[in-house]
């Protein structure tokens, strides 16, 4: 099961994920993010993966889809606090080369102040 919550800080929407972003859960994830994008006037969105245990190819696909969608809206996007397992998945797929990934939520937030 995937749990999503969000809050706004410094005009950036911080979305926290907990559980598993896997086949069957990615639809709720994309619908949640679509609702945020449709209603947001934020500088960007940070996905905080601190509570994310597992991500599979369906979950990775939904991250790529979201990255493209948010860039088309000219908003910022970054990830933070990836667990070792999730980080290894991003490295194996070389998505760590395509996506801005930060160690902490504070680092992710500060990236919006400078860029």
Buried (B, 14 or more C-beta within 10 A) or exposed (E): EBEBEBEEEEEBBBBBBBBBBBEEBBEBBBEBBEEBBEEBEBBBBBBBBBBBBBBBEBBBEBBBBBBEBBEEEEBBBBBBBBBEEBBEBBEEBEBBEEBBBBEEBEBBBEBBEEE
